[in-house]
Amino acid sequence: KHPAAVAGRSAPAMGDAGDDKLRRLTAHENLALGTVTGVVEQVATQPLVFWKNAAQQGTAFSLNPAVVYRGTFASCLNMSALTGLQFLGTGFFQRMLAGDAGNKMTWGQEVGAAFLGGAASGPACCIL
């Protein structure tokens, strides 16, 4: 059960700003969370990217981790930096659009903040 329901209050709806702990993160916490998320995403999808590229280039299919995960460190540096910037930017734009973390965000504000956070990372994407 949700803690609010145990306390006798109704549980907040999914996506309700009153229960959105991610909106309460500081800029440094957003950056750290995005960086870790980028590393996890890259490690999880590296085999898929390798196999896709192998199929496109007509090279042999491999399950050897030493081959499949070749270049992962550089990819993790790239993805963690970009995802960290995107989380940082999205948190910044959430505060700009909705103010205090206790304020409920509309769907449009959430999408707008996510779009602007991604767009703000664009210059870094071009460099990296």
Helices and strands as residue ranges (DSSP letters): H 3-6, G 17-19, G 21-24, H 27-57, H 65-68, H 72-98, H 107-120, H 122-127
